[in-house]
Amino acid sequence: MKLIHLIGSEIMKKHDFLKEEDLKEYMLKEIDVIQSIINRMASNSFLIKGWAITLIVATLLLKGDNYQTLIAFVPLIAFWILDTFFLQTERKYRMLNKWVIKNRLKTDAFLLDMNTERLKKDKDYKTEYKVASIPKIMFSITLITFYGSILLIIIAYVIFIVSMQTGIIIF
């Protein structure tokens, strides 16, 4: 097979030396690789949520002056942004998967190329393959529910600790 000539190909034109059966076989392999990447991104997102809760609780349990509990906002924001990045990357690979299913039997361009940035060059990018920006994903229903609820808990805890230490009852 002349697969070596195809890997990393930057042009999108049909080559005559791959048969449709070969393209089907490569399509299945590509879909399998892309799906494993998507699963890895989802697993990373799950682990990040666990680490976020662990480190936020650890920072809230630190004893010190009134404002030391504000340190809990650092891991919250850091993990929220990191989780957003993994979710965006997962969505990009879902779009790559969609592209492979739609186009692989028509062309062997980008064969086994897992670079999601190449989708920006596709004529259907804005209508079919575009993924939302980081700020938009950051405030999506799923992430705002998870991290927003933690944010509210941290704020309530900080208010409670400050009111207990100063003697001013806010609640």
TORKOL-4160 file (C-alpha; in steps of 0.2 Angstrom, whole numbers, padded with zeros to 4 digits, m for minus):
171
<pt num="1" X="0000" Y="0000" Z="0000"/>
<pt num="2" X="0005" Y="0018" Z="m0003"/>
<pt num="3" X="0000" Y="0024" Z="0014"/>
<pt num="4" X="0017" Y="0032" Z="0017"/>
<pt num="5" X="0013" Y="0045" Z="0004"/>
<pt num="6" X="m0003" Y="0050" Z="0011"/>
<pt num="7" X="0001" Y="0053" Z="0030"/>
<pt num="8" X="0001" Y="0071" Z="0033"/>
<pt num="9" X="m0006" Y="0076" Z="0016"/>
<pt num="10" X="m0011" Y="0094" Z="0016"/>
<pt num="11" X="m0020" Y="0094" Z="0000"/>
<pt num="12" X="m0038" Y="0088" Z="m0002"/>
<pt num="13" X="m0040" Y="0079" Z="m0019"/>
<pt num="14" X="m0044" Y="0061" Z="m0023"/>
<pt num="15" X="m0030" Y="0049" Z="m0026"/>
<pt num="16" X="m0033" Y="0035" Z="m0038"/>
<pt num="17" X="m0022" Y="0022" Z="m0029"/>
<pt num="18" X="m0033" Y="0019" Z="m0014"/>
<pt num="19" X="m0048" Y="0008" Z="m0017"/>
<pt num="20" X="m0065" Y="0011" Z="m0008"/>
<pt num="21" X="m0062" Y="m0004" Z="0003"/>
<pt num="22" X="m0046" Y="0003" Z="0008"/>
<pt num="23" X="m0054" Y="0019" Z="0012"/>
<pt num="24" X="m0067" Y="0011" Z="0023"/>
<pt num="25" X="m0054" Y="0001" Z="0032"/>
<pt num="26" X="m0044" Y="0017" Z="0036"/>
<pt num="27" X="m0060" Y="0026" Z="0040"/>
<pt num="28" X="m0064" Y="0013" Z="0054"/>
<pt num="29" X="m0046" Y="0015" Z="0060"/>
<pt num="30" X="m0047" Y="0034" Z="0061"/>
<pt num="31" X="m0064" Y="0033" Z="0070"/>
<pt num="32" X="m0057" Y="0021" Z="0082"/>
<pt num="33" X="m0042" Y="0032" Z="0086"/>
<pt num="34" X="m0052" Y="0048" Z="0087"/>
<pt num="35" X="m0064" Y="0039" Z="0099"/>
<pt num="36" X="m0050" Y="0034" Z="0110"/>
<pt num="37" X="m0044" Y="0052" Z="0110"/>
<pt num="38" X="m0062" Y="0058" Z="0115"/>
<pt num="39" X="m0063" Y="0045" Z="0129"/>
<pt num="40" X="m0046" Y="0052" Z="0136"/>
<pt num="41" X="m0052" Y="0070" Z="0136"/>
<pt num="42" X="m0068" Y="0065" Z="0145"/>
<pt num="43" X="m0058" Y="0055" Z="0157"/>
<pt num="44" X="m0046" Y="0070" Z="0160"/>
<pt num="45" X="m0062" Y="0081" Z="0163"/>
<pt num="46" X="m0068" Y="0069" Z="0176"/>
<pt num="47" X="m0051" Y="0068" Z="0185"/>
<pt num="48" X="m0050" Y="0087" Z="0185"/>
<pt num="49" X="m0067" Y="0089" Z="0193"/>
<pt num="50" X="m0061" Y="0077" Z="0207"/>
<pt num="51" X="m0044" Y="0086" Z="0209"/>
<pt num="52" X="m0054" Y="0103" Z="0210"/>
<pt num="53" X="m0065" Y="0097" Z="0224"/>
<pt num="54" X="m0050" Y="0090" Z="0233"/>
<pt num="55" X="m0039" Y="0105" Z="0232"/>
<pt num="56" X="m0053" Y="0117" Z="0236"/>
<pt num="57" X="m0058" Y="0108" Z="0251"/>
<pt num="58" X="m0040" Y="0107" Z="0257"/>
<pt num="59" X="m0038" Y="0126" Z="0255"/>
<pt num="60" X="m0054" Y="0129" Z="0264"/>
<pt num="61" X="m0047" Y="0119" Z="0279"/>
<pt num="62" X="m0031" Y="0129" Z="0280"/>
<pt num="63" X="m0031" Y="0139" Z="0296"/>
<pt num="64" X="m0025" Y="0157" Z="0296"/>
<pt num="65" X="m0031" Y="0174" Z="0296"/>
<pt num="66" X="m0048" Y="0180" Z="0289"/>
<pt num="67" X="m0043" Y="0181" Z="0271"/>
<pt num="68" X="m0033" Y="0164" Z="0269"/>
<pt num="69" X="m0049" Y="0155" Z="0264"/>
<pt num="70" X="m0049" Y="0166" Z="0248"/>
<pt num="71" X="m0035" Y="0155" Z="0242"/>
<pt num="72" X="m0049" Y="0143" Z="0238"/>
<pt num="73" X="m0053" Y="0153" Z="0223"/>
<pt num="74" X="m0036" Y="0150" Z="0214"/>
<pt num="75" X="m0039" Y="0131" Z="0212"/>
<pt num="76" X="m0057" Y="0134" Z="0207"/>
<pt num="77" X="m0053" Y="0146" Z="0193"/>
<pt num="78" X="m0038" Y="0136" Z="0187"/>
<pt num="79" X="m0047" Y="0120" Z="0186"/>
<pt num="80" X="m0062" Y="0128" Z="0178"/>
<pt num="81" X="m0051" Y="0135" Z="0164"/>
<pt num="82" X="m0042" Y="0118" Z="0162"/>
<pt num="83" X="m0058" Y="0108" Z="0162"/>
<pt num="84" X="m0065" Y="0120" Z="0149"/>
<pt num="85" X="m0049" Y="0117" Z="0138"/>
<pt num="86" X="m0052" Y="0098" Z="0139"/>
<pt num="87" X="m0070" Y="0100" Z="0135"/>
<pt num="88" X="m0066" Y="0111" Z="0120"/>
<pt num="89" X="m0053" Y="0099" Z="0114"/>
<pt num="90" X="m0066" Y="0085" Z="0116"/>
<pt num="91" X="m0078" Y="0094" Z="0105"/>
<pt num="92" X="m0065" Y="0098" Z="0092"/>
<pt num="93" X="m0061" Y="0079" Z="0090"/>
<pt num="94" X="m0080" Y="0076" Z="0089"/>
<pt num="95" X="m0080" Y="0088" Z="0074"/>
<pt num="96" X="m0065" Y="0079" Z="0067"/>
<pt num="97" X="m0075" Y="0062" Z="0069"/>
<pt num="98" X="m0089" Y="0070" Z="0060"/>
<pt num="99" X="m0078" Y="0076" Z="0046"/>
<pt num="100" X="m0070" Y="0058" Z="0044"/>
<pt num="101" X="m0087" Y="0050" Z="0043"/>
<pt num="102" X="m0093" Y="0063" Z="0030"/>
<pt num="103" X="m0078" Y="0064" Z="0019"/>
<pt num="104" X="m0066" Y="0049" Z="0021"/>
<pt num="105" X="m0075" Y="0038" Z="0007"/>
<pt num="106" X="m0073" Y="0053" Z="m0005"/>
<pt num="107" X="m0055" Y="0057" Z="m0002"/>
<pt num="108" X="m0039" Y="0051" Z="0006"/>
<pt num="109" X="m0033" Y="0068" Z="0011"/>
<pt num="110" X="m0027" Y="0070" Z="0028"/>
<pt num="111" X="m0027" Y="0051" Z="0030"/>
<pt num="112" X="m0024" Y="0047" Z="0049"/>
<pt num="113" X="m0021" Y="0066" Z="0052"/>
<pt num="114" X="m0027" Y="0070" Z="0070"/>
<pt num="115" X="m0024" Y="0088" Z="0069"/>
<pt num="116" X="m0041" Y="0097" Z="0073"/>
<pt num="117" X="m0034" Y="0114" Z="0067"/>
<pt num="118" X="m0035" Y="0108" Z="0049"/>
<pt num="119" X="m0054" Y="0109" Z="0050"/>
<pt num="120" X="m0053" Y="0128" Z="0049"/>
<pt num="121" X="m0047" Y="0126" Z="0031"/>
<pt num="122" X="m0063" Y="0116" Z="0026"/>
<pt num="123" X="m0076" Y="0125" Z="0016"/>
<pt num="124" X="m0090" Y="0119" Z="0029"/>
<pt num="125" X="m0080" Y="0125" Z="0044"/>
<pt num="126" X="m0092" Y="0139" Z="0050"/>
<pt num="127" X="m0108" Y="0129" Z="0047"/>
<pt num="128" X="m0103" Y="0111" Z="0052"/>
<pt num="129" X="m0086" Y="0110" Z="0061"/>
<pt num="130" X="m0084" Y="0126" Z="0072"/>
<pt num="131" X="m0082" Y="0123" Z="0090"/>
<pt num="132" X="m0087" Y="0136" Z="0103"/>
<pt num="133" X="m0074" Y="0148" Z="0111"/>
<pt num="134" X="m0067" Y="0145" Z="0128"/>
<pt num="135" X="m0077" Y="0158" Z="0137"/>
<pt num="136" X="m0093" Y="0151" Z="0129"/>
<pt num="137" X="m0089" Y="0134" Z="0134"/>
<pt num="138" X="m0084" Y="0140" Z="0152"/>
<pt num="139" X="m0101" Y="0147" Z="0155"/>
<pt num="140" X="m0110" Y="0132" Z="0147"/>
<pt num="141" X="m0124" Y="0124" Z="0157"/>
<pt num="142" X="m0114" Y="0109" Z="0163"/>
<pt num="143" X="m0098" Y="0118" Z="0168"/>
<pt num="144" X="m0108" Y="0133" Z="0176"/>
<pt num="145" X="m0118" Y="0121" Z="0186"/>
<pt num="146" X="m0103" Y="0112" Z="0193"/>
<pt num="147" X="m0091" Y="0126" Z="0196"/>
<pt num="148" X="m0104" Y="0139" Z="0199"/>
<pt num="149" X="m0111" Y="0129" Z="0214"/>
<pt num="150" X="m0093" Y="0127" Z="0221"/>
<pt num="151" X="m0091" Y="0145" Z="0219"/>
<pt num="152" X="m0107" Y="0149" Z="0229"/>
<pt num="153" X="m0101" Y="0137" Z="0242"/>
<pt num="154" X="m0084" Y="0145" Z="0244"/>
<pt num="155" X="m0092" Y="0162" Z="0245"/>
<pt num="156" X="m0105" Y="0156" Z="0258"/>
<pt num="157" X="m0090" Y="0148" Z="0268"/>
<pt num="158" X="m0079" Y="0164" Z="0267"/>
<pt num="159" X="m0094" Y="0174" Z="0273"/>
<pt num="160" X="m0097" Y="0162" Z="0287"/>
<pt num="161" X="m0079" Y="0162" Z="0293"/>
<pt num="162" X="m0077" Y="0180" Z="0292"/>
<pt num="163" X="m0093" Y="0183" Z="0301"/>
<pt num="164" X="m0088" Y="0171" Z="0315"/>
<pt num="165" X="m0071" Y="0178" Z="0317"/>
<pt num="166" X="m0077" Y="0196" Z="0317"/>
<pt num="167" X="m0093" Y="0193" Z="0327"/>
<pt num="168" X="m0104" Y="0201" Z="0314"/>
<pt num="169" X="m0118" Y="0189" Z="0309"/>
<pt num="170" X="m0122" Y="0191" Z="0291"/>
<pt num="171" X="m0134" Y="0176" Z="0289"/>
